[in-house]
Amino acid sequence: VEPGVKRSNTPGKSRRSPLQTLYNGDQQSELSAAQRSLQGRREVLEQACLSHTRKRRVLSPEDLKHLIVDDKHSLIYCYVPKVACTNWKRTLMVLTGDGRYTDPLAIPASEAHVAGNLHTLSEFSVSEINQRLRSYLKFVFVREPFERLVSAYRNKFTRSYNTAFHKRYGTKIVRRHRAEPDSEALEKGNDVTFQEFVQYLVDPRTQREEPFNEHWERVHSLCHPCLIHYDVVGKYETLEPDAQAVLRLAGAEGTVQFPTSSKSVRTDGDMAARFFKNISPFYQKKLLNLYRMDFLLFNYSTPQYLRTR
């Protein structure tokens, strides 16, 4: 694509949008606590971008594969695996589906991830991309980076049904990071330990050979939050109220109900601490470095359980 994609509107540019209900200065006194925290997050992100990114580059359509577009409600959502992205995709299928779907939970998870069911920004021409980046409500949902990582590990490497992941990544991890692997492990790759997974992530060869899989790629790399000016940064930790705020801003509150989680066991800080207990301070530090930008940009503090000090 010749001209390249312009960075989306920088702070301070005026435009008419539903966001004025969220960020208008004259209504400051009436802002709800939820709105104030959304506004605070956006300011933290802007400051962190100014402090920690030096080079500003032009976006290419390739960078926009994770941005889902809803033309009907003028929405752009950057999906981050392991941060309620299945339920957001289901919700967007209801919003864009012309009445085909009414209940997000009635849509099978496998169908929510079928590539052609939702449009991504990368499918549009440069001028269409720029027009949407300028005028649509853009949002992303993030999560404490190490909890997201443990969640990805548990989901992809400890569930027997994820044979594709075991074959594609597990066998490579076992071959490279296990001292004396048996032939079954080399063939199936279905018993990768969390320690081996961490070693794989911090090994410089891993990213030299291919980009990280989206389930453990940094949000910073998937969604480009310093190049795209997100209007709302939602958090997994406050998923329901944040999702409601987005739907309210999109004028879709009455159309669809964001699904509440039915998970009996969620990966939280306590569970992450258990997984990190066996990781040496050396590898903890390397991993912290790898995910440093996600911690900084989204205002997550270094976990107490780490022994990197």
C-alpha positions as CSV (number, residue, x, y, z in Angstrom):
1,V,0.0,0.0,0.0
2,E,1.7,3.2,-1.2
3,P,0.6,6.1,0.9
4,G,0.6,4.2,4.1
5,V,-2.0,4.6,6.8
6,K,-2.1,7.8,8.8
7,R,-1.9,7.5,12.6
8,S,-5.3,7.9,14.0
9,N,-6.3,11.2,15.4
10,T,-3.9,12.6,17.9
11,P,-5.2,13.9,21.2
12,G,-6.7,17.3,21.0
13,K,-8.1,17.1,17.5
14,S,-11.8,18.0,17.6
15,R,-14.4,15.7,16.1
16,R,-18.0,14.9,16.7
17,S,-18.4,11.5,18.3
18,P,-20.2,9.7,21.1
19,L,-17.1,10.2,23.0
20,Q,-18.0,13.7,23.8
21,T,-20.4,12.2,26.3
22,L,-17.4,10.5,27.9
23,Y,-14.7,13.2,27.8
24,N,-16.3,16.6,27.6
25,G,-14.8,19.0,30.0
26,D,-18.0,20.8,30.9
27,Q,-19.6,17.7,32.3
28,Q,-16.6,16.8,34.5
29,S,-18.5,17.2,37.7
30,E,-21.1,14.7,36.5
31,L,-18.7,12.0,35.3
32,S,-19.4,8.7,36.9
33,A,-16.6,6.9,38.6
34,A,-16.5,4.4,35.7
35,Q,-16.1,7.2,33.2
36,R,-13.4,8.8,35.3
37,S,-11.4,5.6,35.4
38,L,-11.7,5.1,31.6
39,Q,-10.5,8.7,31.1
40,G,-7.6,8.1,33.5
41,R,-6.5,5.0,31.7
42,R,-6.4,6.9,28.4
43,E,-4.3,9.6,29.9
44,V,-1.9,7.1,31.5
45,L,-1.5,5.4,28.1
46,E,-0.8,8.7,26.3
47,Q,1.8,9.7,28.9
48,A,3.4,6.2,28.8
49,C,3.5,6.4,24.9
50,L,5.3,9.8,25.1
51,S,7.8,8.5,27.7
52,H,8.6,5.1,26.3
53,T,8.3,5.2,22.5
54,R,10.9,7.0,20.5
55,K,10.2,6.1,16.8
56,R,6.9,7.0,15.3
57,R,6.1,4.9,12.3
58,V,3.4,4.7,9.7
59,L,0.9,1.9,10.1
60,S,0.6,-0.6,7.2
61,P,-2.6,-2.7,6.6
62,E,-0.7,-5.7,7.9
63,D,-0.7,-4.0,11.3
64,L,-4.5,-3.8,11.3
65,K,-5.4,-7.5,11.2
66,H,-6.6,-7.5,14.8
67,L,-8.9,-4.5,14.4
68,I,-12.5,-5.6,13.9
69,V,-14.8,-3.1,12.2
70,D,-18.5,-2.6,12.9
71,D,-19.7,-0.1,10.2
72,K,-23.2,-0.1,11.6
73,H,-22.3,1.3,15.0
74,S,-19.0,3.0,13.9
75,L,-16.9,0.8,16.1
76,I,-13.3,-0.5,15.9
77,Y,-12.3,-3.2,18.4
78,C,-8.8,-4.6,18.7
79,Y,-9.1,-8.2,19.9
80,V,-6.5,-9.6,22.3
81,P,-6.7,-13.4,22.8
82,K,-7.2,-14.4,26.4
83,V,-9.0,-11.1,27.2
84,A,-12.6,-12.1,26.6
85,C,-12.1,-11.8,22.9
86,T,-14.5,-14.7,22.1
87,N,-17.3,-12.9,23.9
88,W,-16.5,-9.6,22.2
89,K,-16.5,-11.3,18.8
90,R,-19.8,-12.9,19.6
91,T,-21.2,-9.5,20.7
92,L,-19.9,-7.9,17.5
93,M,-21.5,-10.7,15.4
94,V,-24.8,-9.8,17.0
95,L,-24.3,-6.1,16.3
96,T,-23.2,-6.6,12.7
97,G,-25.4,-9.6,11.9
98,D,-28.6,-7.8,10.7
99,G,-30.8,-9.8,13.1
100,R,-29.2,-13.2,12.3
101,Y,-28.1,-13.5,15.9
102,T,-29.7,-12.0,19.0
103,D,-27.9,-13.9,21.9
104,P,-24.1,-13.8,21.9
105,L,-23.9,-17.0,23.9
106,A,-26.0,-18.9,21.3
107,I,-23.0,-18.5,18.9
108,P,-20.5,-21.3,19.2
109,A,-17.0,-20.2,20.2
110,S,-15.6,-21.9,17.1
111,E,-17.9,-19.9,14.9
112,A,-16.9,-16.6,16.5
113,H,-13.3,-17.2,15.4
114,V,-14.1,-18.0,11.8
115,A,-12.1,-15.5,9.8
116,G,-14.8,-14.3,7.4
117,N,-17.6,-13.7,10.0
118,L,-16.3,-10.3,11.0
119,H,-14.4,-7.7,8.9
120,T,-11.0,-6.4,9.9
121,L,-9.6,-3.0,9.1
122,S,-6.9,-4.5,7.0
123,E,-9.5,-5.4,4.3
124,F,-10.2,-1.8,3.5
125,S,-8.4,0.7,1.2
126,V,-6.0,3.2,2.7
127,S,-8.6,6.1,2.4
128,E,-11.3,3.9,4.0
129,I,-9.0,2.9,6.8
130,N,-8.1,6.5,7.5
131,Q,-11.7,7.6,7.5
132,R,-12.6,4.9,10.0
133,L,-9.7,5.6,12.2
134,R,-10.6,9.2,12.4
135,S,-14.3,8.9,13.1
136,Y,-15.0,5.6,14.7
137,L,-15.0,4.7,18.4
138,K,-11.9,2.6,18.9
139,F,-11.5,0.3,21.9
140,V,-9.3,-2.4,23.2
141,F,-9.5,-4.7,26.3
142,V,-6.3,-5.6,28.2
143,R,-5.3,-7.8,31.1
144,E,-2.5,-8.1,33.6
145,P,0.2,-9.5,31.3
146,F,1.4,-12.4,33.4
147,E,-2.2,-13.6,34.2
148,R,-2.9,-13.5,30.5
149,L,0.3,-15.5,29.8
150,V,-0.6,-18.2,32.4
151,S,-4.1,-18.3,31.0
152,A,-2.7,-18.8,27.5
153,Y,-0.4,-21.6,28.7
154,R,-3.1,-23.4,30.6
155,N,-5.5,-23.2,27.7
156,K,-3.1,-24.2,24.9
157,F,-0.7,-26.6,26.6
158,T,-2.6,-28.3,29.4
159,R,-5.8,-29.1,27.6
160,S,-5.8,-32.5,25.8
161,Y,-8.0,-31.3,23.0
162,N,-5.5,-28.6,21.8
163,T,-3.5,-31.1,19.7
164,A,-2.9,-28.6,16.9
165,F,-1.0,-26.3,19.4
166,H,0.9,-29.3,20.9
167,K,2.0,-30.3,17.4
168,R,2.8,-26.8,16.1
169,Y,4.5,-25.4,19.2
170,G,4.8,-28.1,21.9
171,T,7.1,-30.4,19.8
172,K,9.4,-27.4,19.0
173,I,9.5,-26.4,22.7
174,V,10.3,-29.9,23.9
175,R,13.0,-30.4,21.2
176,R,14.7,-27.1,22.1
177,H,14.2,-26.8,25.9
178,R,14.1,-30.3,27.3
179,A,17.4,-32.0,28.2
180,E,16.4,-35.6,27.4
181,P,13.0,-35.7,25.8
182,D,11.5,-39.2,25.1
183,S,10.2,-40.0,21.6
184,E,6.5,-39.6,22.6
185,A,7.1,-36.0,23.9
186,L,9.0,-35.2,20.7
187,E,6.2,-36.5,18.6
188,K,3.2,-35.2,20.5
189,G,4.4,-32.1,22.3
190,N,1.6,-32.5,24.8
191,D,3.3,-32.2,28.1
192,V,5.2,-28.8,27.9
193,T,5.9,-27.4,31.4
194,F,5.4,-23.7,32.2
195,Q,9.1,-23.4,32.7
196,E,9.8,-24.7,29.2
197,F,7.2,-22.4,27.8
198,V,8.9,-19.4,29.5
199,Q,12.3,-20.5,28.2
200,Y,10.8,-20.7,24.7
201,L,9.4,-17.1,25.0
202,V,12.6,-15.5,26.2
203,D,14.9,-17.4,23.7
204,P,15.9,-14.8,21.1
205,R,15.7,-17.5,18.4
206,T,11.9,-17.8,18.9
207,Q,11.1,-14.3,17.5
208,R,13.9,-14.4,15.0
209,E,12.2,-17.5,13.4
210,E,8.6,-16.3,13.4
211,P,6.3,-13.7,15.1
212,F,4.8,-14.8,18.5
213,N,1.5,-16.6,18.3
214,E,-1.3,-14.1,19.0
215,H,-2.2,-15.9,22.3
216,W,1.1,-14.7,23.8
217,E,2.0,-11.8,21.6
218,R,2.2,-8.5,23.5
219,V,-0.9,-6.2,23.3
220,H,1.5,-3.5,22.3
221,S,2.4,-5.5,19.2
222,L,-1.1,-6.7,18.3
223,C,-3.0,-3.4,18.7
224,H,-0.3,-0.6,18.4
225,P,-1.7,1.6,21.1
226,C,0.9,4.3,20.6
227,L,0.0,4.7,16.9
228,I,-3.7,4.2,17.2
229,H,-5.5,6.5,19.6
230,Y,-7.9,4.2,21.5
231,D,-10.9,6.0,22.9
232,V,-11.6,3.3,25.5
233,V,-9.1,1.0,27.2
234,G,-11.2,-1.7,28.9
235,K,-9.7,-4.1,31.5
236,Y,-10.4,-7.8,32.0
237,E,-10.3,-7.0,35.7
238,T,-13.4,-4.7,35.3
239,L,-14.8,-6.5,32.2
240,E,-18.5,-6.2,32.8
241,P,-18.8,-2.4,33.6
242,D,-16.3,-1.6,30.9
243,A,-18.1,-3.6,28.3
244,Q,-21.3,-1.9,29.3
245,A,-19.7,1.5,28.9
246,V,-18.5,0.7,25.4
247,L,-22.0,-0.6,24.4
248,R,-23.5,2.6,25.9
249,L,-21.2,4.8,23.9
250,A,-21.9,2.9,20.7
251,G,-25.6,3.4,21.2
252,A,-26.1,-0.4,21.4
253,E,-27.0,-0.9,25.0
254,G,-30.5,-2.0,24.2
255,T,-29.4,-4.2,21.3
256,V,-27.2,-6.7,23.0
257,Q,-26.1,-7.8,26.5
258,F,-22.4,-8.5,26.9
259,P,-22.2,-12.1,28.2
260,T,-21.0,-12.5,31.8
261,S,-18.3,-15.2,32.3
262,S,-19.4,-18.7,33.1
263,K,-15.9,-19.8,33.9
264,S,-15.6,-21.7,37.1
265,V,-11.8,-21.1,37.3
266,R,-10.3,-17.9,36.1
267,T,-6.6,-17.3,36.0
268,D,-6.0,-14.7,38.6
269,G,-2.9,-13.3,40.5
270,D,-2.9,-16.2,43.0
271,M,-2.8,-18.8,40.2
272,A,-0.2,-16.8,38.3
273,A,1.9,-16.7,41.5
274,R,1.7,-20.5,41.8
275,F,3.0,-20.9,38.2
276,F,5.8,-18.4,38.7
277,K,7.1,-20.1,41.9
278,N,9.2,-22.5,39.9
279,I,10.6,-19.9,37.5
280,S,14.1,-18.8,38.4
281,P,14.7,-15.0,39.1
282,F,16.8,-15.0,36.0
283,Y,13.9,-16.1,33.7
284,Q,11.4,-14.0,35.6
285,K,13.5,-10.9,34.9
286,K,13.9,-11.8,31.2
287,L,10.1,-12.3,30.9
288,L,9.3,-9.1,32.7
289,N,11.6,-7.3,30.1
290,L,9.7,-9.0,27.3
291,Y,6.3,-7.8,28.5
292,R,7.6,-4.5,29.9
293,M,5.7,-2.3,27.5
294,D,2.3,-3.9,28.3
295,F,2.9,-3.4,32.0
296,L,3.9,0.3,31.5
297,L,1.3,1.3,28.9
298,F,-1.7,-0.2,30.7
299,N,-0.6,0.7,34.2
300,Y,0.0,-2.7,35.7
301,S,2.5,-2.9,38.5
302,T,5.2,-5.5,38.7
303,P,3.7,-8.5,40.5
304,Q,4.6,-8.9,44.2
305,Y,5.4,-12.6,43.8
306,L,8.3,-12.0,41.5
307,R,11.8,-12.5,42.9
308,T,13.6,-10.1,40.4
309,R,14.5,-7.4,42.9
